[in-house]
């Protein structure tokens, strides 16, 4: 997929994330066996949240908050934190003007921000997926920056809510993977590049985290690419950040279209909206906006807002990386 323009990848990635979130929301908390009997095949009503088809959750809201902050103020942790507070308190960046489906870790961190805690010390030491689900704008914005800087900023932005090494490393790996895709690499090349780069960066700058990247470490299946050969019953889709990263990469690699990747991802069940969002970010960046089924995009709540923000972000990134 090396022929796509950078703008197509940026808009595709962001819209893909929102689409994945919305597609997976009705499958959230569902058991995989039940979804095999009646799989998600289109945008549906969510019985649990009582929301119409195309509704997206906190995964997308916090992603869009990050995008808005990057457009307005660039790489500024305070700007991102302030956008998170606007989401939490006033329902900014949401489909219906109210934040919902709030994760406990994210809520705890944002409450600290509201109380005046700086974003450099607001994060919680938890290995859940609430920072991975929203990290996509960072590697997109920084795709023309050195990999070391991309990882450092992924760590910083993750740590606004999640400071556990596994959350940081998962965000770092995902960011390097997105950067490699933005550069036009194939799936295999991108995955290998992300693994190699993350190991080298951690060895140099964060040696205390290296144990997690060893073949027998928590992220071993990702770093060695063993995850690509896993069977479905070896894939978990819980809110544990490693499970979310593994499930998203597995579904992305195992399929050949955006649609197939997302249907495979969300029908794993459990934390389906976040697995859908994380996989949607990967697949959307790789395949581009035109590869996302039109009926899914057209069903999105606040579709025009999502598309316009994604297009504005693409323009911002283009100016940053091509100032002339």
C-alpha positions as CSV (number, residue, x, y, z in Angstrom):
1,X,0.0,0.0,0.0
2,X,2.9,2.3,-0.7
3,X,1.1,4.4,-3.3
4,X,-1.2,6.1,-0.9
5,X,-0.7,9.8,-0.2
6,X,0.2,10.9,3.4
7,X,-3.1,12.7,3.6
8,X,-5.1,9.6,2.6
9,X,-3.3,7.7,5.3
10,X,-3.9,10.3,8.0
11,X,-7.6,10.7,7.3
12,X,-7.9,7.0,6.8
13,X,-6.3,6.3,10.2
14,X,-8.4,8.7,12.2
15,X,-11.7,7.8,10.5
16,X,-10.7,4.1,10.7
17,X,-10.2,4.4,14.5
18,X,-13.6,6.0,15.0
19,X,-15.3,3.5,12.7
20,X,-13.7,0.6,14.6
21,X,-14.8,2.1,17.9
22,X,-18.4,2.5,16.7
23,X,-18.5,-0.9,15.0
24,X,-17.2,-2.6,18.2
25,X,-19.3,-0.8,20.7
26,X,-22.4,-3.1,20.4
27,X,-20.1,-6.1,20.9
28,X,-18.4,-4.7,24.0
29,X,-18.7,-7.2,27.0
30,X,-20.1,-9.9,24.7
31,X,-18.7,-13.4,24.8
32,X,-16.9,-14.6,21.7
33,X,-19.1,-17.8,21.4
34,X,-22.2,-15.6,21.3
35,X,-20.7,-13.4,18.6
36,X,-19.9,-16.5,16.5
37,X,-23.6,-17.4,16.5
38,X,-24.6,-13.8,15.6
39,X,-21.6,-11.8,14.5
40,X,-21.4,-8.1,14.1
41,X,-21.5,-7.4,10.3
42,X,-22.6,-3.7,10.2
43,X,-23.1,-0.7,12.4
44,X,-25.7,-1.6,15.1
45,X,-27.6,-0.3,18.0
46,X,-25.9,-0.8,21.3
47,X,-28.2,-2.5,23.8
48,X,-25.8,-1.9,26.7
49,X,-25.4,1.8,26.2
50,X,-28.8,2.3,24.4
51,X,-27.1,4.3,21.7
52,X,-27.9,4.3,17.9
53,X,-25.7,2.8,15.2
54,X,-22.5,4.7,14.5
55,X,-22.0,5.8,18.1
56,X,-18.4,6.1,19.2
57,X,-17.1,6.1,22.7
58,X,-14.3,7.5,24.8
59,X,-11.7,5.9,22.6
60,X,-12.5,8.2,19.8
61,X,-13.3,11.2,22.0
62,X,-9.9,11.2,23.6
63,X,-8.3,10.6,20.2
64,X,-10.1,13.6,18.7
65,X,-9.3,15.7,21.8
66,X,-5.6,14.9,21.2
67,X,-6.0,15.8,17.5
68,X,-7.6,19.1,18.3
69,X,-4.8,20.0,20.8
70,X,-2.1,19.1,18.3
71,X,-3.8,21.3,15.6
72,X,-4.1,24.3,17.9
73,X,-0.9,24.1,20.0
74,X,1.4,21.3,18.7
75,X,3.3,19.0,21.0
76,X,2.1,20.4,24.3
77,X,1.1,18.1,27.2
78,X,-0.9,20.8,28.9
79,X,-3.0,21.4,25.7
80,X,-3.8,17.7,25.5
81,X,-4.6,17.5,29.2
82,X,-6.9,20.5,28.9
83,X,-8.7,18.9,26.0
84,X,-9.2,15.8,28.1
85,X,-10.7,17.9,30.9
86,X,-13.1,19.5,28.4
87,X,-14.2,16.1,27.3
88,X,-14.7,14.9,30.8
89,X,-16.5,18.0,32.2
90,X,-18.3,19.4,29.2
91,X,-18.7,16.5,26.8
92,X,-16.5,18.0,24.1
93,X,-15.4,15.6,21.3
94,X,-18.4,13.3,22.0
95,X,-21.2,12.2,19.7
96,X,-24.0,13.6,21.8
97,X,-22.4,16.2,24.1
98,X,-21.8,13.9,27.1
99,X,-18.9,11.7,28.0
100,X,-19.8,8.0,28.5
101,X,-18.2,4.6,28.7
102,X,-15.5,6.1,30.9
103,X,-12.7,3.8,32.0
104,X,-11.7,3.9,35.7
105,X,-8.0,4.6,35.1
106,X,-8.7,7.5,32.6
107,X,-11.4,8.9,35.0
108,X,-9.0,8.8,37.9
109,X,-6.2,10.6,36.0
110,X,-8.5,13.3,34.5
111,X,-9.9,14.0,38.0
112,X,-6.3,14.6,39.1
113,X,-5.9,17.0,36.2
114,X,-9.1,18.8,37.2
115,X,-7.7,19.2,40.8
116,X,-4.6,20.9,39.4
117,X,-2.2,18.1,39.0
118,X,0.2,18.6,36.1
119,X,0.0,16.1,33.2
120,X,3.5,15.0,34.0
121,X,2.3,13.4,37.3
122,X,-1.4,12.7,36.7
123,X,-1.0,9.2,35.3
124,X,-2.0,5.9,37.1
125,X,0.2,2.9,37.3
126,X,-2.0,0.5,35.5
127,X,-1.6,-1.8,32.4
128,X,-5.0,-1.2,30.9
129,X,-5.6,0.0,27.3
130,X,-6.8,3.5,27.9
131,X,-3.7,5.2,26.5
132,X,-3.1,2.8,23.6
133,X,-6.7,3.5,22.4
134,X,-5.9,7.3,21.9
135,X,-2.2,7.4,21.0
136,X,-2.6,7.3,17.2
137,X,-2.4,11.1,16.6
138,X,1.1,11.2,18.1
139,X,2.9,9.0,15.5
140,X,0.8,10.6,12.7
141,X,1.8,14.1,13.8
142,X,5.4,13.0,14.2
143,X,5.8,10.6,11.3
144,X,8.7,12.7,9.9
145,X,10.5,12.8,13.3
146,X,13.2,10.3,14.4
147,X,11.9,7.1,16.0
148,X,13.5,8.0,19.3
149,X,11.4,11.2,19.5
150,X,8.2,9.4,18.5
151,X,8.7,6.9,21.3
152,X,9.5,9.5,23.9
153,X,6.4,11.5,23.1
154,X,4.3,8.4,23.0
155,X,5.5,7.6,26.5
156,X,4.8,11.2,27.7
157,X,1.3,11.3,26.2
158,X,0.5,7.8,27.5
159,X,1.6,8.9,31.0
160,X,-1.0,11.6,31.2
161,X,-3.3,8.7,32.2
162,X,-1.2,5.4,32.2
163,X,2.3,5.2,33.5
164,X,2.7,1.4,33.7
165,X,5.7,0.2,31.6
166,X,3.5,-2.1,29.6
167,X,1.2,0.8,28.7
168,X,4.1,2.9,27.7
169,X,5.8,0.2,25.6
170,X,2.6,-0.8,23.9
171,X,2.0,2.9,22.9
172,X,5.7,3.0,21.8
173,X,5.4,-0.1,19.6
174,X,2.1,1.0,18.1
175,X,3.5,4.4,17.3
176,X,6.6,3.0,15.6
177,X,4.3,0.7,13.6
178,X,2.1,3.6,12.5
179,X,5.2,5.6,11.5
180,X,6.5,2.7,9.4
181,X,3.1,2.3,7.7
182,X,3.1,6.1,7.0
183,X,6.5,5.6,5.3
184,X,4.9,3.1,3.0
185,X,6.3,-0.1,4.4
186,X,4.5,-3.4,3.9
187,X,2.8,-5.1,6.9
188,X,5.7,-7.4,7.5
189,X,8.3,-4.7,7.1
190,X,6.5,-2.3,9.4
191,X,6.1,-4.9,12.1
192,X,9.7,-5.9,11.9
193,X,10.8,-2.3,11.9
194,X,8.7,-1.4,14.9
195,X,10.2,-4.4,16.9
196,X,13.8,-3.6,16.0
197,X,13.5,0.1,16.7
198,X,11.7,-0.3,20.0
199,X,14.3,-2.8,21.3
200,X,17.2,-0.4,20.3
201,X,15.5,2.6,21.8
202,X,14.6,0.8,25.1
203,X,18.2,-0.6,25.4
204,X,19.6,2.9,25.1
205,X,17.1,5.1,27.0
206,X,15.0,2.8,29.2
207,X,17.0,-0.3,30.0
208,X,14.9,-1.0,33.1
209,X,12.0,-1.8,30.7
210,X,13.9,-4.3,28.5
211,X,12.7,-7.3,30.4
212,X,9.2,-6.8,29.0
213,X,10.5,-7.1,25.5
214,X,12.4,-10.3,25.8
215,X,10.9,-13.4,24.1
216,X,9.5,-14.6,27.4
217,X,8.4,-11.1,28.5
218,X,4.8,-9.8,28.5
219,X,5.3,-8.3,25.0
220,X,7.4,-11.1,23.7
221,X,4.8,-12.4,21.3
222,X,4.6,-9.0,19.7
223,X,8.3,-8.2,19.5
224,X,9.2,-11.7,18.0
225,X,6.1,-11.5,15.7
226,X,5.0,-14.9,17.1
227,X,1.6,-13.3,17.5
228,X,1.1,-13.4,13.8
229,X,1.0,-17.2,13.8
230,X,-1.4,-17.5,16.8
231,X,-4.7,-19.2,16.5
232,X,-7.9,-17.4,17.5
233,X,-8.3,-19.3,20.7
234,X,-4.8,-18.0,21.7
235,X,-5.9,-14.4,21.2
236,X,-7.5,-12.5,24.1
237,X,-9.4,-9.2,23.7
238,X,-9.6,-7.9,27.3
239,X,-8.8,-4.4,28.6
240,X,-5.3,-5.5,29.5
241,X,-3.1,-3.4,27.1
242,X,-1.0,-6.3,25.9
243,X,-4.2,-8.3,24.9
244,X,-5.5,-5.3,23.0
245,X,-2.3,-4.7,21.2
246,X,-1.9,-8.4,20.3
247,X,-5.5,-8.8,19.1
248,X,-5.3,-5.6,17.0
249,X,-2.1,-6.6,15.3
250,X,-3.3,-10.2,14.8
251,X,-6.6,-9.1,13.1
252,X,-4.8,-6.5,11.0
253,X,-2.1,-8.9,9.7
254,X,-4.4,-11.9,9.2
255,X,-6.7,-10.1,6.7
256,X,-6.3,-8.2,3.4
257,X,-8.9,-5.5,3.6
258,X,-10.0,-2.9,6.1
259,X,-13.5,-4.4,6.3
260,X,-12.2,-7.9,7.0
261,X,-9.7,-6.7,9.6
262,X,-12.4,-4.8,11.6
263,X,-15.0,-7.6,11.4
264,X,-12.4,-10.0,12.7
265,X,-11.3,-7.6,15.5
266,X,-14.7,-6.6,16.9
267,X,-16.1,-10.1,16.8
268,X,-13.4,-11.2,19.3
269,X,-15.8,-9.6,21.8
270,X,-14.9,-8.5,25.4
271,X,-13.3,-5.0,25.0
272,X,-14.4,-5.0,21.4
273,X,-14.7,-1.2,20.9
274,X,-11.1,-0.6,21.9
275,X,-9.8,-3.5,19.9
276,X,-11.8,-2.2,17.0
277,X,-10.4,1.3,17.5
278,X,-6.8,0.2,17.8
279,X,-7.1,-2.1,14.8
280,X,-9.1,0.5,12.9
281,X,-6.2,3.0,13.3
282,X,-3.8,0.5,11.9
283,X,-5.9,-0.7,9.0
284,X,-7.1,2.8,8.2
285,X,-3.6,4.2,8.0
286,X,-2.5,1.2,5.9
287,X,-5.4,1.0,3.4
288,X,-6.6,4.6,3.4
289,X,-10.0,6.3,3.7
290,X,-11.3,4.9,0.4
291,X,-10.9,1.4,1.7
292,X,-13.3,2.0,4.6
293,X,-16.9,0.9,3.7
294,X,-18.9,4.0,2.8
295,X,-22.0,2.7,4.7
296,X,-19.9,2.5,7.9
297,X,-18.5,6.0,7.4
298,X,-22.0,7.4,6.5
299,X,-23.5,5.9,9.6
300,X,-21.1,7.6,12.0
301,X,-22.6,10.0,14.4
302,X,-21.2,13.5,13.8
303,X,-19.7,12.2,10.6
304,X,-19.0,15.6,9.1
305,X,-17.2,16.7,12.3
306,X,-15.0,13.7,12.4
307,X,-14.1,14.0,8.7
308,X,-13.4,17.8,8.9
309,X,-11.2,17.4,12.0
310,X,-9.3,14.5,10.3
311,X,-8.8,16.7,7.2
312,X,-7.6,19.6,9.2
313,X,-5.2,17.4,11.0
314,X,-3.8,16.1,7.7
315,X,-3.2,19.7,6.6
316,X,-1.5,20.5,9.9
317,X,0.8,17.5,9.7
318,X,1.6,18.3,6.0
319,X,2.7,21.8,7.0
320,X,4.8,20.5,9.9
321,X,6.6,17.9,7.8
322,X,6.8,19.9,4.6
323,X,7.2,23.5,5.7
324,X,8.0,24.8,2.2
